[in-house]
Amino acid sequence: MKDIQIDPRGPRFGAFFQLAFSIAALLVGANAGGVAIMAVLLLLFIPGAIVGPQATVQSWVFKKLVRPRLDPPKETESFRPPRFAQQMGLGFAILAVASGLASFDAGFYVFTGFVTFASFLNGVFDLCLGCEIYLLVKRTTTRTAG
């Protein structure tokens, strides 16, 4: 697959969507309402996890409403690390929904909390945990020529 380059501000903008949904789920609680909110977030993660963050609803909003008002990005980045982060988010959202459906309240709060924490770090501090994990794994599993 071609290494598509994306505006790094897009995934950061998207993290605020994820943060809003996960905080709402935590506030509503480990009941049908909180599980439903996390299920919506799970659906929002799917295109980003399969294709990349450029395919998400959040990205569409960023491209149509936010990016036209900004200067062009100083640099772009590969879609691969943010896609991996979306895959991790999807995994935690699945675990949160499954925990909620199984009435395992502690699991719901823990997994929703992971999504909240990672989204907060990305949105507020531009620190993408999933991206950093991707890069760490890539560095440790790639042989250098020579």
Secondary structure, 3 states (H helix, E strand, C coil): CCCCEECCHHHHHHHHHHHHHHHHHHHHCCCHHHHHHHHHHHHHHHHHHHCCHHHCHHHHHHHHHHHHHCCCCCCCEECHHHHHHHHHHHHHHHHHHHHHHCCCHHHHHHHHHHHHHHHHHHHHHCCCHHHHHHHHHHHHHCCCCC
